[in-house]
Amino acid sequence: MRLIARLLVVCLSLFCLPLFAESLGDLYQVREPVSSQQPAERDAALQRALDTLILKLTGDAKAVQNPALQAVRNDPQQLVLKYGYEGQTLVVDFDPATTQRYLRQAGLPLWGASRPTLLVWWLNEADATSQLVGDGQDLAQPLQQAAAHRGLPLRLPMADLNEQLVATPENLAAGSALQEPSKRYGADAVLAVYARQADAGWQAQWRLSMGDAQEQGTAQAADAAALADAVLLAASERLAPRFIAKPGATARLNLEVQGADLARYAQLDRVLEPFSARLRLVDGDRLIYQLDSSPEQLRSQLSLIGLQESPAAAASGAEGGQQPLLQSRDTALHYHW
């Protein structure tokens, strides 16, 4: 079955579905600023890069304090595939398999590469003028860099005249006025930020919305780039708990999915990657997996690819004579496209 699944994934590379969630291809790459290329500065930057990666993968700022990671944090090069310099930046590519093994051995849950897309309405106010940051603008670069640094797929509005008129500080604070213009971008979550330049640097008020859940907060930093990183870090830390189960909160689950085709199988395989999912049955357009997760976490992850939960009795196929779930003693969730 595992060989069949791998062959399917290879075949499915030609297919694509128009989904909101995105799979981050550079999740294990970290860029850290350096003041020089001296060995001591390089080693310090490698440790900072590993700490950034741990936070991206776990969503937990305290994860770097795990005693089981102390040895690898003291010698991060054992996880490094390659590194190089781009100007005053050290670019580090970590090995995914080795990194995942260390984190799992430390008992830390992982946030996979399939993540919710984040639409960011960012209004800058400086020198008595306001500007909405739009896709393609020079001002977008710090936001794009911060999103990559914190592991979030980023979308920015076009910032046309209509959007500039609606993106006022009052509307950004309220959030409701942005619901309609946000629909055209098809994002999973919306982040509204009002950033102002002050004497001591930059400060921002932000509001994060995903479904019916909303959170808000403030941030401040010495410059615009640092402020963008602080706000995107806050967004990542709020989103991660929706998709990462705490240790001890997981259980053995069976997942039955109806209506799958080759392209959908490829998307589903990527979404289920953090749960060590095992494909147990393929029956036409019906897939059955066994995995380790909490039901709430799994529901959040599956919502990213448009799957809808089905009543257990209808989905099990008992009346249609389909084969029952392989491990009926485990909790079962039923979904369909």
FENQUIGI-V240265 format. One line per field, one symbol per residue. ss: DSSP state (H for helix, E for strand, - for the rest). burial: # if it has 16 or more other C-alpha atoms within 10 Angstrom, else .. A space follows every 50 residues. Layout:
ss->???
burial->???
This chain:
ss->-HHHHHHHHHHHHH-------EE-----EEEEE-----HHHHHHHHHHHH HHHHHHHH----HHH-HHHHHHHH-HHHHEEEEEEE--EEEEEE-HHHHH HHHHH--------EE-EEEEEEEEEE--EEEE-------HHHHHHHHHHH --EEEE----HHHHHH--HHHHHH-HHHHHHHHHH---EEEEEEEEEE-- EEEEEEEEEE--EEEEEEEEE--HHHHHHHHHHHHHHHHH---------- EEEEEEEE---HHHHHHHHHH-HHH--EEEEEE--EEEEEEEE-HHHHHH HHH----EE--HHHH---------------EEEEEE-
burial->....#...#..#.......####...########..#....##.###### ##########..##....#...#..##.##..#.#...######....## ..#....##################....#####....##.######### #########...##.####..##.#..#...#...############... .########......#..###..##############.###.####...# .#######.#.##############.#####....##########.###. ##.##.#.##....##........#......#####.
